[in-house]
Structure formats: C-alpha cells, structure tokens
Amino acid sequence: MPKTPKSASSFRDTLTELEKLTAALEADDIDLDEAISHFETGSELASRLQEQLATAEQKIKKIKAQFAEPTEDE
C-alpha cells in the first residue's frame, strides 16, 4: 500500500474530526453551550480544510501548466 503523505493524512484527520462534530450537532441530546463550542471548532476546521484545498488546487494548476502542450500561438 502506498505511503500517505502527511498533508493528506492531516486533511483526512481534520475532515473526520469535522464529521464527528457535525454528527454531535445533529444529535438531539447536546446542550447549548456544547453546541456552540462544537460549532466554533467546526468552523475553524472547515476554514483549515478550505485553505488546504485551495493550496492543493494551486499545486495541481502548477503541475498541469508544466505539462501543458503549447498552443499554436506559441
């Protein structure tokens, strides 16, 4: 099995944590203070995931540009 890069593992771990918080928020047995805390933590995790995805997108664009075929204008 290929080794998972640390950033991918970190992304996966963060996403799993966010999913757990979401499930807890959807449960009927959570009190208001705990819900607010989960919401705040979940918002921070979602922001971190968005940043990681944006970074990954930029890397992919850079790689694609390196291997793009020249157009007829070039």
C-alpha positions in Angstrom: 0.0 0.0 0.0 1.4 3.4 -0.9 2.5 5.7 1.9 0.1 8.5 2.6 1.7 12.0 2.6 1.4 13.7 5.9 -0.7 16.6 4.5 -3.2 14.1 3.1 -3.4 12.3 6.4 -3.8 15.6 8.2 -6.5 16.6 5.8 -8.3 13.3 6.3 -7.9 13.6 10.1 -9.3 17.1 10.1 -12.2 16.1 7.9 -13.0 13.1 10.2 -13.0 15.4 13.2 -15.3 17.8 11.4 -17.7 15.0 10.6 -17.8 13.9 14.2 -18.6 17.4 15.3 -21.3 17.6 12.7 -22.9 14.3 13.9 -22.8 15.6 17.5 -24.5 18.8 16.5 -27.2 16.8 14.7 -27.9 14.8 17.8 -30.8 15.8 20.0 -29.0 15.3 23.3 -26.5 18.2 23.1 -26.8 21.2 25.3 -26.5 24.8 24.0 -23.0 25.5 25.4 -21.6 22.3 23.9 -23.3 23.0 20.6 -21.8 26.5 20.4 -18.4 25.1 21.2 -18.7 22.4 18.6 -19.9 25.0 16.0 -16.9 27.2 16.7 -14.5 24.3 16.5 -16.2 23.0 13.3 -16.0 26.5 11.7 -12.2 26.6 12.4 -11.8 23.1 11.0 -13.8 23.9 7.9 -11.7 27.0 7.3 -8.5 24.9 7.6 -9.8 22.4 5.1 -10.7 25.2 2.7 -7.2 26.5 2.9 -5.7 23.1 2.3 -8.0 22.5 -0.7 -7.0 25.9 -2.2 -3.3 25.1 -1.7 -3.8 21.7 -3.4 -5.7 23.3 -6.3 -2.8 25.8 -6.9 -0.3 22.9 -6.9 -2.4 21.0 -9.4 -2.7 24.0 -11.7 1.1 24.5 -11.5 1.7 20.8 -12.4 -0.8 21.0 -15.2 0.9 24.1 -16.6 4.3 22.4 -16.6 2.9 19.6 -18.8 0.5 21.5 -20.9 1.0 21.3 -24.7 1.9 24.6 -26.3 -0.8 26.3 -28.2 -0.5 27.2 -31.9 0.1 30.8 -30.9 3.3 30.0 -29.1 
